[in-house]
């Protein structure tokens, strides 16, 4: 249901507004070419019919498949509880965030995902409806002034179970 929404903060004024909210990520907030604040739209299901109808119009999906999916998806979203919807939206928004970072890297840009910021204040600080637009993460983007440092990753045996 494409819940992701992006706020691109690339002006000096926007970065100055973000910096106090960015905790220990102030350097990235102030020096990146831009910071992309990723939110999910808690009302994203409002776009369901537009998404499906446009898919049919563009030939991506046959009408009968759209009708079948609408019969399944509409009741599902109508009956899902807030916690389940939040989980779905966070997963979808996390996936698109990683995809954005991979595409940026493929085009020669560096990125850094950030969770250390004031999630309770960021929506309002940038004039967004706090109840509707829920923060997911910040992503700094630009050309790194210096190489980052490597980080340790747990061995596959620690993080994986085979069954």
N, C-alpha and C positions, 0 to 999 in steps of 0.2 A: 504493500500500500504506500510505498515511497514516503515514509514519515520524516525523512531527513530534511532539515532546513539549515542553510548556511548564512552566517553573518560574517562578511569579509571586513576585517578591521585593518585598513591600510593607510589611514591618515595619521599624522602626528597627533591630532586631537583625539582620535579614537584610541590610539595606543596609550596616550596619557590617561584616558579614562579607564582603560583595561588594567594598567600596571598595578594600581593598588588592590585590585581584585585577584591578581595573579600570584599571590603568595611568593613562593620561592622560584617562580618562573618569570620574574620581572625582567630579567635580561632578555629572554626570548621575546617577551611581549613588546619590549621597546626597540629591539634591534632587528627583528625579522622584517623582511619585506612586507609581510602581511601575517596576520593571525586569523585563522578561520575558526570561528566559534560554531561548533556543530550542535544543533538542537534537534529534538524530535517534536513534531507537531502532534499534540495529544488529540487533535481533531482531524487527523489525516484521513479518516474514513470518509470525510466529506468529499474527497476526490475520487472515491471508488468508481463511480459511474463514468466520470470523465476519463479515467485511466483505461477502463475496459472499452468504452465507446470509441476512444481514439485508437486503441489497438485494433479494433475491427475496421475502422475507417482507413487505417494505414495498411491493412492487409496482414497485420501481424498475427491476427487471431480470427478464426471463423466465427460467425454470429452464433452458431449452435454451441460452441465451446464457451463463448462469453455468457450465454444464457445459463448454461450448466454451472459455470463458476459463480455467477451472481447468485444463483439459487443456494449455493453452498456457503459462499463467503459472507453474504449479507447477514444471514442469521447468526453465523459464527461471531462476527464482530458485534452484532447487536446484543449478544448474550455473554460476551467475554467480560470477566471482572477487571477492574482497574489495574491490579497487580500483574495479571497475565498480559494485558495490553502494553503495560510499561515494559515488561520483559521482551516482548516481541519487538517493540519500537527501539529499545536499546540495542538489541542484537542487530536489527536491520541498519541502524544508524552507525553502529560500530563497524559493520562490514563495508558500508559505503565509505567510511572514514579511512579504512585501511586501503581500499581501492584508490581513493583520491591520493593517498600517500605514495602508492606504488606507481601511479600514473605520473605524479610529480617527479618521482625519482627517474622514471624512464625519460623524462624531458630535461633531466639535468638539475633538478631542484632538490634541495634538502628539506626535510620536514622533521618535526618533533611533536609527538602527541603529548598533551599535558592534561592531567587530572587535578593538579594542585591549583585550584582557583576557587573563588567564592561563588559556588553554584546558586546560592540563595539570592544573590544580588545581580548577577550578570544580565538576566533578562530585562529587569527594570532599568538597569544602568544604560541599556541601549534601546529603551523604548519599546520593548516587546512585552506582550501579555504573559506574565509569569505563570499563570495557570495553564495556558495553552502550549507555550514553547518551553520545553524541558531541556536543560543543558545535558550534553553528552560528554564533550571534550573540547579542548582547544587544540588546534594544529598550527604550529608556526611553520612558515614556508619562506624560502629564499635560497640564497647561495651562502653556504657556510663560510665564515671568515677564517675558521681553522677546523681541522679534522676533529671529529668527535673521538671519544675514547671507547675501546671495546668494552663489552660487559659480559660477565659470566652467565652462561645458560646451564641449567641443571641437565644432567645426562638423561638421555632418552629412557633409561631404565628406571629413573626416579619419577618421571612424569607420565609413563605409559604402562598400561596393563594390557596384556593380550589374553583373549579368552577363546 
